């Protein structure tokens, strides 16, 4: 991939200075700082993803419990409705 530059010679000179500084082990602190900051950023992203996963798991557990109780509640109300439906004919017979 080629990068578009207005002044290629200037960029080559700057690139050579950076490369020479690295080769001569002059001042690589900006590079080390960038690496450290990138690592810290990746750690924050990883922590956020982990927290999101925990929240997701917590939420799905509660949704499953709600569905379970909702099913039980539906069955109970259906049984009560059936009993109420049977009471009317029994009361009429007496």
N, C-alpha and C positions, 0 to 999 in steps of 0.2 A: 504494500500500500504506500503510495507516495503522498506526502503532505504538500499542500499548496503554500508557497511562500512568496512574498513580494521581493525579498532580497535574499536570494539563496546563499550568496557569498557571506553575508553577515551572519546568517544562521549557522553556516558551516564553521565559521570562526568561533562562534559561541559554543557550538557543540564540541569543537576540538578543545577549547579551554576547559569545559566541564570534564571531558574524557581525560585530559592530561592531569587535571586536579585529582581525579579518582585514581589514575595510575600512580601519581606521585604521592598519594595519600595525604594531600594537603588538607583541604577543608571539606570533609564529607558529612559534616554535621547536619546540613540541610536535608541530605538524603536520609540520614539516620532518623532525623526528626519526622520526616514524611513517612518513613516505614513505621515508626512508633505510633504516629497519629492514625495511620491506616489500620494498624493492629488494634488500637483502642476502638476505632470505629467499628471494626468487624466484631469485636467483643460485645459492643453495645447492641449491634444487630442480632448477634447470636442470643444474647440475654432476652431481647425483645421477642424473638421467635420462640424461645423456651417458655417465657411467660405466657405468650399467646397460646401455645400448645396446652399448657396447664389449664388456662381459662377455658379453652375449648373442651378439654376432657371433663372439667367440672360441670360445664353447661350441659354436655350430652348426658352425663349421669343424672342430672336433675330432670332433664327432659324425659329420660327413660322412666324415672320414678313417677313423674306426673302422668305419663301415658299409662303406667301400671295402675296407679290409683284411679285414674279416670275410667279405665276399663272396669275396675272393681265397682266404682260408683255407678257406672251405667248398668252393670248387672244387678246391683242392689235395687236401683230405681225400677228396673224392668220387673224384678221379682215383686216389688211393692205394688207396681201397677197391675200385675197379674193377680195378686191377692185381692186388691181393691175390686178388680173386675169380677172376681168370684164371690165377693161379699154381697153384692147387690142381688144376685139370684137367690143366695141363701137367706137373705133377709126377707125377700118376697115370699118364700116358701112358708115361713112361720106365720 
